[in-house]
């Protein structure tokens, strides 16, 4: 759980679907560019879950180019409580998901030390300096008008 009504994970496979069913998701935000697996699409259709797919390449350093516009799009999906509960995922739930959640935390006015600590907890030994730099430099001012708190 990231916040009330917001979850994160790696790419869900068939064994994860019963757990996801318990979350009573309204939306899934997939950050991978690959076509969404048919089994997952069937699950979403059967449960009336909306799929938002914002294909962000999972490039490795030093050729990382994090598309700021897609991160903003992802944040708009997350900040719209009509999409809650929402699951954010990429392949492993570390880098792309970590960047989105890190930018959300900045919008929630977390200090950078705490944002980086959370990112590193999920990325572990695979933490990327370029991701941390992206989060640090990400300008949240254009999203300030959107609510960043989801508690009831």
Backbone as a ProteinNet text record, in pm:
[ID]
protein_1_A
[PRIMARY]
XXXXXXXXXXXXXXXXXXXXXXXXXXXXXXXXXXXXXXXXXXXXXXXXXXXXXXXXXXXXXXXXXXXXXXXXXXXXXXXXXXXXXXXXXXXXXXXXXXXXXXXXXXXXXXXXXXXXXXXXXXXXXXXXXXXXXXXXXXXXXXXXXXXXXXXX
[TERTIARY]
84.3	0	88.8	57.6	129.6	57.4	-73.5	-159.1	-298.9	-392.3	-529.7	-579	-611.7	-663.7	-559.5	-431.2	-323.1	-225.8	-203.2	-114.9	-7.5	101.5	209.7	251.8	305.1	353.3	438.5	494.7	554.6	442.2	477.1	376.8	299.8	169.2	92.8	81.5	100.7	78.8	-44.8	-77.8	-201.7	-211.6	-98.5	-101.9	-135.9	-120.8	-148.8	-293.9	-365	-498.6	-598.2	-597.2	-689.7	-664.8	-538.1	-508.7	-559.6	-537.1	-583.4	-735	-802	-947.8	-991.4	-915.7	-946.7	-931.5	-849	-828.6	-947.2	-1033.6	-1149.9	-1108.2	-1007.5	-952.6	-1056.9	-1043.1	-1123.2	-1037.8	-903.9	-812.5	-676.9	-611.1	-472.8	-395.6	-283.1	-195.2	-68.7	-56.3	60.1	158.7	283	385.3	473.3	438.8	516.6	460.7	547.3	499.9	448.7	485.2	447.9	296.6	240.1	95.8	58.4	-54.9	-99.9	-145.8	-101	-135.5	-286.9	-330.1	-472.7	-535.4	-465	-519	-546	-454.9	-473.4	-589.4	-598.6	-708.4	-842.7	-848.1	-971.3	-1010.2	-911.7	-936.1	-992.6	-930.9	-976.9	-1120	-1147.5	-1283.3	-1384.7	-1351.4	-1443	-1475.6	-1383.8	-1403.5	-1431.5	-1453.4	-1485.4	-1374.7	-1251	-1134.2	-1082.5	-1060.5	-1011.2	-858.2	-806.7	-661.2	-613.4	-516	-444.1	-304.8	-265.1	-131.6	-50.4	53.3	141.2	278.7	302.4	426.3	550.1	622.8	751.9	857.2	954.6	1059.4	1136.9	1171.3	1248.4	1396.5	1442.7	1583.5	1674.3	1793.4	1893.1	1990.9	2052.7	2153.5	2266.9	2338	2326.5	2230.8	2148.1	2062.1	1917.7	1900.9	1767.3	1710.3	1590.4	1519.4	1379.7	1357.5	1228	1137.6	1030	942.7	856.6	889.9	822.2	671.8	632.7	490.2	412.3	472.7	404.2	395	497.5	494	380.8	365.8	256	120.6	109.3	-14.4	-46.3	56.9	39	-8.8	51	11.4	-133	-175.2	-314.7	-411.5	-375	-458.2	-465.6	-350.2	-343.3	-417.3	-405.2	-465.1	-616.3	-669.5	-814.6	-876.4	-937	-988.7	-1100.3	-1156	-1256.1	-1191.6	-1058.7	-986.2	-947.3	-976.4	-936	-1036.7	-988.8	-849.1	-777.5	-652.6	-570.2	-440.8	-399.1	-271.5	-176.7	-58.9	47	147.7	184.4	289.3	369.5	491.2	576.4	620.7	735.6	777	809.8	895.9	938.5	887.4	824.6	774.3	883.1	996.4	1110.3	1134.6	1175	1224.1	1114.7	1038	931.7	827.6	785.2	688.5	750.4	877.2	946.7	953.6	973.3	976.8	839.6	735.1	599.6	566.1	592.1	561.7	649.1	774.7	862.7	810.7	760.6	705.1	574.5	495.5	375.1	413.4	517.2	561.4	604.9	670.8	708.6	583.3	482.5	356.2	289.7	312.5	259.4	348.9	449.2	541.2	629.4	663.2	760.9	897.7	984.1	1121.4	1193.9	1291.2	1362.3	1430	1478.3	1543.1	1445.5	1322.6	1221.2	1178.7	1168.2	1133.3	1240.4	1366.9	1477.8	1485.8	1458.8	1461.1	1356.5	1235.4	1130.4	1169.9	1220.7	1264.2	1368	1467	1576	1532	1429.4	1376.9	1321.8	1257.7	1201.8	1305.5	1394.3	1493.6	1612.1	1637.9	1748.2	1880.2	1950.6	2082.2	2071.1	1950.2	1932	1890.5	1906	1871.9	1951.2	1885.3	1948.6	1962.4	2082.6	2108.3	2024	2005.4	1926.6	1781	1725.1	1587.8	1580.6	1676.8	1678.4	1692.6	1775.9	1794.6	1664.7	1597.8	1470.5	1369.2	1355.3	1260.4	1296	1423.2	1466.5	1431.9	1452.3	1432	1288.7	1203.8	1066.5	990	929.1	856.6	709.4	665.7	527.4	433.4	486	403.2	280.9	290.5	175.1	66.3	96.9	-1	-52.1	-5	-38.6	-188.7	-261.7	-405.5	-483.7	-418.7	-484.8	-464.2	-565	-547.3	-445.4	-355.3	-250.5	-270.4	-383.9	-413.1	-541.1	-543.6	-656.7	-731	-689.6	-751.8	-898.1	-976.7	-1120.8	-1145.4
-118	0	124.3	214.8	342.2	445.8	447.6	541.1	481.5	546.2	496.3	484.4	361.7	339.6	332.4	333	328.2	216.9	125.1	10.4	7.3	-62.7	-81.3	-226.7	-272.8	-411.1	-428.4	-548.4	-591.1	-638.4	-685.4	-728.1	-847.8	-836.8	-948.8	-1065.1	-1186.2	-1304.9	-1377.5	-1489.2	-1560.8	-1592.7	-1623.7	-1659.6	-1539.5	-1416.8	-1296.1	-1250.1	-1300	-1248	-1266.1	-1379.3	-1389.9	-1281.8	-1250	-1142.9	-1009.4	-982.1	-855.8	-844.6	-957.1	-957.5	-903.8	-939	-891.6	-740.7	-678.1	-532.9	-455.4	-525	-461.4	-339.8	-360.6	-252.9	-194.6	-66	0.6	25.1	37.3	67.9	0.9	-23.8	-70	26.2	74.7	163.5	85.5	42.5	-34.7	60	57	146.9	80.5	-41.9	-116.1	-93.3	-90.1	-68.4	-195	-312.1	-438	-458.4	-529.9	-557.7	-628.4	-589	-647.4	-790.1	-887.5	-1028.5	-1051.6	-1138.3	-1166.3	-1215.3	-1301.4	-1352.9	-1237.5	-1139.3	-1023.4	-937	-921.6	-843.6	-907.9	-1039.6	-1112.1	-1086.5	-1093.8	-1067.7	-926.9	-827.8	-689.5	-675	-733.8	-726.9	-791.4	-909	-983.6	-908.5	-820.5	-748.1	-599.3	-560.9	-421.4	-324.4	-367.6	-285.7	-217.6	-87.7	-9.3	-17.2	-35.2	-39.9	91.9	152.1	267.1	215.3	220.6	172	286.6	324.8	433.6	373.6	328.5	258.6	341.9	310.2	374	265.3	288.6	189.1	167.6	41.5	6.6	7.1	109.3	118.6	118.5	69.8	67.6	183.2	223.7	329.7	287.9	374.2	519.8	576.4	494.5	540	561.1	595.5	612.1	746.9	743.2	866.2	850.5	912.3	901	1010.3	970.9	1070.9	1143.8	1268.7	1348.6	1358.4	1367.4	1379.5	1254.5	1136.8	1013.1	1002	1051.2	1050.7	1142.5	1257.6	1349.1	1283.9	1214.5	1142.3	1039.1	964	861.4	925.6	1036.8	1104.6	1152.8	1199.6	1244.1	1127.9	1009.6	890	858.8	862.1	828	930.7	1056.2	1162.3	1172.3	1111.5	1112.4	998.5	1031.5	928.9	845.3	889.4	806.5	678.5	677.2	558.2	464.4	502.6	422.8	314.4	206.7	168.5	141.8	185.5	171.5	97.6	10.9	-59.9	-4.1	39.8	87.5	-25.2	-58.8	-160.1	-141.8	-193.9	-208.5	-353.7	-385.1	-525	-578.5	-507.7	-552.5	-463.6	-349.8	-259.1	-175.6	-161.3	-91.1	45.9	49.5	172.9	264.1	218.4	303.1	333.9	230.5	249.9	337.7	315.4	395.5	542.4	572.2	712.1	776.9	705.7	760.2	784.2	684.5	698.8	808.1	816.7	921.9	1061	1077.6	1207.3	1235.6	1131.3	1146.5	1194	1134.3	1174	1320.1	1366.4	1508.1	1594.9	1553.5	1626.2	1625.3	1518.6	1507.3	1577.3	1645.9	1725.9	1643.2	1522.2	1443.6	1508.7	1498.3	1546.8	1448.2	1498.3	1413.6	1294.1	1309.5	1197.1	1080.8	1109.9	1004.8	946.8	1032.3	986.5	889.5	928.7	844.4	715	723	603.7	502.6	550.5	460	399.2	482.9	433.4	322	346.7	250.7	123.1	132.2	11.9	-85.5	-33.2	-119.4	-156.9	-65.1	-91.5	-171.6	-163.6	-234.7	-209.8	-316.9	-303.8	-249.8	-246.1	-200	-52.9	22.9	165.4	235.4	327.6	400.5	548	598.6	739.4	825.7	781.7	860.6	872.8	768.4	775.2	877	870.8	963.3	1107.4	1127.2	1260.7	1308.6	1218.7	1253.9	1297.8	1219.4	1251.1	1386.2	1406.8	1531.4	1652.4	1641.2	1755.3	1768.2	1667.5	1669.8	1787.9	1868.3	1987.2	1952.8	1956.6	1920.8	2041.1	2159	2280.6	2275.6	2209.8	2205.7	2110.7	2031	1935.4	1979.3	2091.9	2137.3	2156.9	2183.1	2206.8	2078.5	1963.9	1834.9	1786.6	1723.2	1673.9	1561.3	1566.2	1464.8	1377.3	1392.7	1312.8	1235.9	1107.6	1022.9	969.7	1009.1	954.9	997.4	907	935.5	1029.6
0	0	0	-90.4	-99.4	-14.5	-26.3	44.6	41.5	107.6	107	-37.6	-81.6	-215.9	-325.7	-289.7	-389.1	-350	-444.5	-421.8	-528.6	-499.2	-596.4	-595	-709.5	-716.5	-841.2	-851.9	-977	-1068.2	-1186.7	-1284.5	-1229.5	-1213.2	-1157	-1255.5	-1203.6	-1287.3	-1233.8	-1293	-1258.7	-1109.5	-1046.8	-904.5	-815.1	-866.3	-788.5	-800.3	-900.4	-928.1	-812.4	-741.9	-627.4	-520.9	-496.3	-400.3	-452.5	-581.5	-639.2	-631	-643.2	-632.8	-495.6	-391.4	-255.7	-240.2	-325.1	-315.7	-373.3	-447.6	-511.8	-593.4	-678	-759.5	-854.3	-876.8	-979.3	-1103.7	-1081.3	-1191.2	-1170.9	-1282.8	-1284.8	-1374.4	-1324.4	-1399.2	-1430.2	-1555	-1599.3	-1666.2	-1621.8	-1674.3	-1780.3	-1820.9	-1920.7	-2061	-2162.3	-2299.3	-2368.9	-2317.6	-2382.7	-2376.6	-2474.2	-2470.9	-2340.4	-2284.6	-2158.4	-2183.5	-2102.3	-2126	-2127.2	-2215.6	-2230.9	-2100.7	-2025.3	-1898	-1800.8	-1797.3	-1709.8	-1759.7	-1892.3	-1948.8	-1917.4	-1925.5	-1892.4	-1747.1	-1657.9	-1515.9	-1497.6	-1563.7	-1550.5	-1600.9	-1717.5	-1773.3	-1680	-1628.1	-1541.3	-1412.1	-1369.4	-1244.2	-1265.4	-1390.5	-1419.6	-1383.1	-1401.2	-1366.1	-1492.1	-1482.2	-1595.8	-1602.3	-1722.6	-1743.1	-1802	-1734.6	-1787.4	-1818.4	-1944	-1979.7	-2037.7	-1964.4	-2005.6	-2029.5	-2149.5	-2180.4	-2159.5	-2054.9	-2028.1	-2043	-2129.2	-2148.6	-2020.2	-1996.4	-1877.5	-1906.3	-1976.9	-2016.1	-1895	-1916.1	-1809.8	-1829.6	-1719	-1726.2	-1817	-1883.9	-1877.4	-1982.1	-2042.3	-2151.2	-2106.2	-1980.7	-1925.9	-1967.5	-2019.2	-2051.6	-1993.6	-1879.9	-1813.7	-1870	-1937.3	-1999.5	-1896.1	-1872.3	-1770.9	-1797.4	-1924.7	-1956.8	-1915.8	-1929.6	-1889.5	-1737	-1668.5	-1521.9	-1475.7	-1540.1	-1506	-1532.8	-1647	-1678.9	-1571.7	-1532	-1428.3	-1298.3	-1261	-1137.6	-1144.5	-1260.4	-1275.5	-1255.8	-1306	-1285.2	-1136.4	-1069	-926.8	-841.4	-875.7	-795	-811.6	-915.9	-939.5	-858.4	-746	-655.8	-718.4	-831.2	-900.6	-954	-965.3	-1012.6	-897.9	-776.1	-659.4	-628	-571.6	-549.7	-683	-686.8	-807.2	-772.9	-864.1	-851.8	-956.6	-913.3	-1002.6	-1015.3	-1138.1	-1151.7	-1279.5	-1274.1	-1391.6	-1387.5	-1439.8	-1441.1	-1301.5	-1229.7	-1096.8	-983.7	-1017.9	-914.7	-849.8	-918.4	-859.3	-921.3	-1047.7	-1107.7	-1161.6	-1257.7	-1312.4	-1205.5	-1134.3	-1025.9	-917.5	-887.1	-786.4	-822.4	-950.1	-995	-978.7	-1018.2	-1005.7	-858.2	-774.2	-631.5	-569.9	-609.1	-558.3	-592	-713.3	-753.9	-678.7	-654.1	-572.5	-432.5	-376.5	-241.8	-238.6	-344.2	-349.6	-347.6	-422.1	-425.1	-286.8	-211.7	-75.6	26.8	-23.5	58.5	151.8	108.9	185	165	264	245.9	153.8	78.8	-18	47.2	167.9	236.3	250.4	289.3	304.8	170.3	69.2	-66.2	-115.4	-100.4	-146.7	-66.6	63.1	148.2	100.2	70.9	22.5	-112.4	-203.5	-334.6	-316	-231.1	-213.4	-143.5	-59.1	4.9	-99	-203.6	-306.9	-412.5	-447.3	-552.1	-499.2	-369.2	-303.4	-377	-410.1	-473.8	-616.1	-670.3	-808.1	-816.5	-708.1	-708.6	-818.6	-886	-996.5	-960.7	-971.8	-945.7	-1038.7	-1163.6	-1258.9	-1214.6	-1151.1	-1099.2	-985.2	-894.9	-781.9	-830.2	-930.8	-987.3	-1051.3	-1124.9	-1188.4	-1082.5	-976.2	-868.7	-806.1	-778.4	-714.7	-800.7	-931.7	-1021.1	-1072.1	-1045.4	-1096.1	-1036.2	-1123.4	-1082.4	-1060	-935.7	-903.2	-911.2	-941.9	-934.8	-1027.1	-1141.2	-1231.8	-1182.8	-1080	-1025.5	-888.2	-838.1	-702.2	-681.8	-790.1	-778.2	-754.2	-770.6	-751.8	-608.3	-548.8	-411.6	-406.6	-308.9	-297.5	-174	-108.4	8.6	-18.1	17.7	-18.1	103	221.8	342.7	350.1	404.1	417.2	532.6
[MASK]
++++++++++++++++++++++++++++++++++++++++++++++++++++++++++++++++++++++++++++++++++++++++++++++++++++++++++++++++++++++++++++++++++++++++++++++++++++++++

